[in-house]
Amino acid sequence: YQGRSDDVFKAAGYRIGPSEIENCLVKHPAVANAAVVPKPDADRGAVVKAYVVLTPGVQGNGALVADLQAHVKGQLAPYEYPKEIEFIDSLPMTTTGKVQRRVLRLQEEERWTAQTGRG
């Protein structure tokens, strides 16, 4: 999988390309769309976070989070599974239909700054 180099990030010392994880997530029947971004973390620098849009009629809960994490762990390297999954109604998209990961990445950085007082 080849993604944009500015979308690649490091988490716990590993280089993570979000495209491969997103492709794995959308193969799960409960997932309509997904975006993966780094979430700042004091210990690891960043952790893998997935924003997931569910297929109609599916409810997001802790059991589904665990199921999605296990799904990714079974397909990809152990360090690539999303440590955190947030269910959302829709992803920010460009006019050409591409996910705007930058918007989600900035949102995570703003949350980190608000929670920790660090910038």
C-alpha positions as CSV (number, residue, x, y, z in Angstrom):
1,Y,0.0,0.0,0.0
2,Q,1.3,3.4,-0.9
3,G,-0.1,6.5,0.7
4,R,0.8,10.1,0.8
5,S,4.0,10.5,2.8
6,D,2.4,13.3,4.9
7,D,-0.2,10.8,6.1
8,V,2.4,8.4,7.4
9,F,3.1,8.8,11.1
10,K,5.1,7.2,13.9
11,A,3.5,5.5,16.8
12,A,5.6,3.8,19.5
13,G,8.6,3.9,17.1
14,Y,6.7,2.2,14.2
15,R,6.0,3.9,10.9
16,I,2.2,3.7,10.3
17,G,0.6,4.1,6.9
18,P,-3.1,4.8,7.5
19,S,-4.4,3.5,4.2
20,E,-3.7,-0.2,4.9
21,I,-5.5,0.0,8.2
22,E,-8.5,1.9,6.7
23,N,-8.8,-0.7,3.9
24,C,-8.8,-3.5,6.5
25,L,-11.5,-1.7,8.6
26,V,-13.9,-1.2,5.7
27,K,-13.8,-4.9,4.9
28,H,-15.6,-5.5,8.2
29,P,-19.4,-5.7,7.6
30,A,-20.2,-3.1,10.3
31,V,-18.0,-0.4,8.7
32,A,-19.1,1.9,5.9
33,N,-16.0,4.1,5.9
34,A,-13.0,4.8,8.1
35,A,-10.1,7.2,8.6
36,V,-6.9,6.6,10.6
37,V,-4.9,9.4,12.2
38,P,-2.3,9.7,14.9
39,K,-3.6,10.6,18.4
40,P,-0.9,12.3,20.5
41,D,0.2,10.2,23.4
42,A,2.6,11.1,26.2
43,D,4.3,7.7,26.4
44,R,4.3,6.6,22.8
45,G,4.4,9.9,20.9
46,A,1.2,8.9,19.1
47,V,-1.2,6.0,19.0
48,V,-3.3,4.7,16.1
49,K,-6.8,6.2,16.2
50,A,-9.6,5.2,13.8
51,Y,-12.7,7.3,13.0
52,V,-15.4,4.9,11.9
53,V,-18.7,5.5,10.0
54,L,-20.9,2.5,10.6
55,T,-23.2,0.8,8.1
56,P,-26.9,1.8,8.6
57,G,-28.5,-0.1,11.5
58,V,-25.3,-0.9,13.3
59,Q,-24.8,0.5,16.8
60,G,-21.3,1.4,18.0
61,N,-20.4,0.0,21.4
62,G,-17.5,-1.5,23.4
63,A,-18.1,-5.0,22.0
64,L,-17.9,-3.6,18.4
65,V,-14.7,-1.7,19.2
66,A,-13.1,-4.9,20.5
67,D,-14.3,-6.8,17.4
68,L,-12.9,-4.2,15.0
69,Q,-9.6,-4.2,16.9
70,A,-9.4,-8.0,16.7
71,H,-10.3,-7.9,13.0
72,V,-7.4,-5.6,12.3
73,K,-5.0,-7.6,14.5
74,G,-5.9,-10.7,12.6
75,Q,-5.0,-9.1,9.2
76,L,-2.2,-6.7,9.9
77,A,0.9,-6.3,12.1
78,P,0.1,-6.1,15.9
79,Y,1.2,-2.5,16.2
80,E,-1.1,-1.3,13.5
81,Y,-4.5,-2.0,15.2
82,P,-6.3,1.1,16.3
83,K,-5.8,1.6,20.1
84,E,-8.8,3.9,20.0
85,I,-11.9,3.9,17.8
86,E,-14.4,6.8,17.6
87,F,-17.7,6.3,15.9
88,I,-18.9,9.3,13.9
89,D,-21.8,10.0,11.5
90,S,-19.6,11.1,8.6
91,L,-16.0,11.8,7.7
92,P,-14.8,15.2,6.4
93,M,-14.4,14.8,2.6
94,T,-13.0,16.8,-0.2
95,T,-15.2,17.8,-3.2
96,T,-13.6,14.9,-5.0
97,G,-14.6,12.4,-2.3
98,K,-11.3,11.9,-0.5
99,V,-11.1,11.8,3.3
100,Q,-9.6,14.9,4.8
101,R,-7.3,13.2,7.4
102,R,-5.7,16.6,8.0
103,V,-9.0,17.8,9.6
104,L,-9.2,14.8,11.9
105,R,-5.4,15.1,12.8
106,L,-5.9,18.8,13.7
107,Q,-8.9,17.9,15.8
108,E,-6.8,15.3,17.8
109,E,-4.0,17.8,18.3
110,E,-6.6,20.4,19.6
111,R,-8.1,17.8,22.0
112,W,-4.6,16.9,23.2
113,T,-3.7,20.6,23.8
114,A,-7.0,21.2,25.7
115,Q,-6.6,18.1,27.9
116,T,-2.9,18.5,28.7
117,G,-2.2,22.2,28.3
118,R,0.7,21.1,26.0
119,G,1.1,22.4,22.5
